[in-house]
Amino acid sequence: MPTAKVKKNLVIVESPHKAKTIEKYLGRNYHVIASKGHVRDLPKSQMGVDIDNDYEPKYISIRGKGSTIKELKAEAKKAKNVYLASDPDREGEAIAWHISHILGLDPKDMNRVAFNEITKDAVKAAFKEPRAIDMNIVDAQQARRVLDRLVGYSISPILWSKVKKGLSAGRVQSIALKLVIDREKEILNFVPQEYWTISSTFKKAEQKSTFNGDFYGLAGKKIDLNNNDDVRKILAKIDKKQPFEVTQVIKKERKRQAAAPFTTSTMQQEANKRLGYRTHRTMRIAQSLYEGINLGKGSVGLITYMRTDSKRIANVAKQEAADFIKSEFGDAFAAHNPKNFKNDGDAQDAHEAIRPTSAFRTPESIKDYLTPEEYRLYNLIWSRFIASQMNAAIYDTVRADIVQNDVTFRTTGSKLKFAGFTKVYDSNSEKNKDLPELVEGELVDLVKMSTDQHFTQPPARYTEASLVHTLEEDGVGRPSTYAPTIDTIQKRYYVKLEGRSIVPTELGEIVNKLIEKFFPDIVNVDFTAQLENDLDSVEVGKKDWVKIVDAYYQPFSEELAKADDQMEKIQIKDEDAKFDCEVCGAPMVIKLGRYGKFYACSRFPDCRNTQAITKKVGVVCPKCGKGDIIEKKSKKNRKFYGCSNYPDCDFVSWDQPIARTCPNDGHFLVQKKTKKGLLVLCPNGDYREDQEESN
């Protein structure tokens, strides 16, 4: 008689990649499958929220998920137990709840398993303490989803009818857009203020080495130099042939503490500044590091969960970091007392900060198993965490005042005394500034003096990093919202990237103006930040989600009615393209589409000829010798260069070709922008030259 097949425990996670890793950790009594994200959501074709029935969401199975749902039901039917192990955040809790619904499970069952890192110990420990689905967390996510649907599906149709089809508005994206536009207004309205500086070079008698000092003030009091007259008055007091006296020397020891380990926001900011990664790219790479990388002996999660605004570190991780630091750098570098970083006031503490799952798993030791972008981000995360558990860097500093006829110059110096955390990671690299040994009362000679006129500069445009920082600082959005928010306003062509700077478009300014006028609460930072706090209160069971939604929606519905009645229709006029259609001969115009501007025939729809607007770089195609090299954008919005004769000529290059050839092999040369200027090189790798970037 055949042996009955033993039923296995079924574990449902979000990612197929994660499923393989976890199944290996749990062993043969467990079968792990993936839901591949959400299985239920609000319908795309309608509002999907019953406003008259306590904002009841009308969830449906997501189109295309039929086969996944069928597999989940079939596997659950034959399983001994079902465990829901979606991600440990609001979204993951909601996914677990939706899956329990389609499988007919009781949400009160102790079958919810959550872990902050995908390592064998963490996964096994989590399965020893399963819990019920936390409905407070589900309600917080549900409230956000319902609010976003109410706002988006109410305002968007008005924008379609009054401006153009394809537009959208949302709570967080509207504030992000307003921030960008307000910054642009600041730049346009900025009035430069004049100021001057006086710099001098001094030397001690009988010494060749010199040191610099800057004008500070008169008789020890700081004075600003606002114009050339102020400078002349100071210069008139100075006798360049007479020595200056060192009147005050202050020596101190200064400590620089390491930054906290990464939160989602700070990781996105540093990855953008240091690696040039867009926010969505950073999150995609971090997701793969979290889910697991095959290191030769199987897959292992390399970092803890990457959606968090907490700076907390588990005690076991602190101890492991201390052990690593002592073994690698010595006892002096390891913090004597475990470091605790204070969370921001509205931060959730459900997860740790982002850290490596093992301090001993150095970036170099696993480099061969990672892609270049995975290695660079992992190196950033690992280094930041290790540094956060190290002692401060110590500097010897000196400040001296150098005076003649009451005119005071000030010089400062610093020298690294103990490297501390900077051995591993330094977000603000500080160079030594040596000064000769100065003694109060001694005389020094003036070598030269120069005056410079300056003007204050307007605030810089937002980059993705600085926009994320501002959103977080204002309490708008949460870790999971930053990347999709910035992505959305770019896809809608409300803003565009110029280098790393975010610049508003004409369409973005039109939409923002309408939102500001008719829906002022949506773009009110304080109002939206308070809403985020209310959602946090729902998550911990202090507030009812329906009441929060109702308090927001009631005044919003009044604004909707007013906007629908009073908002005037806006006509976005076509621009003259100044050339004719090659199909019918009618004038071509520049139209504004969903993804930006493009050329179109003025006889549309009778003539449907369109062309992309291209930018020539002034170089003939090195492959066909006929077409022009033009700047293009990939599907992921990355700039590249191709031939205008495509598809007849398939030349492409990520780097900009220039009108020169390699002196070694005659191949065309390309140029890259670096921090130091322009780098000209041969794609074959046998020639390169650095150039100063022209202004």
PyMOL commands that set and color helices and strands:
alter all, ss='L'
color gray80, all
select helices_A, chain A and resi 16-26+66-77+90-102+120-127+135-162+171-189+228-237+264-275+279-291+315-329+331-333+364-369+372-388+420-423+464-473+482-491+506-518+525-539+545-566
alter helices_A, ss='H'
color red, helices_A
select strands_A, chain A and resi 9-13+30-34+40-41+49-50+56-57+60-61+82-84+194-204+210-218+221-222+244-256+293-294+299-300+393-404+407-418+443-455+495-498+501-504+575-580+587-593+596-601+610-612+615-620+628-633+639-643+652-653+656-661+668-674+677-681+688-691
alter strands_A, ss='S'
color yellow, strands_A
deselect
rebuild
show_as cartoon
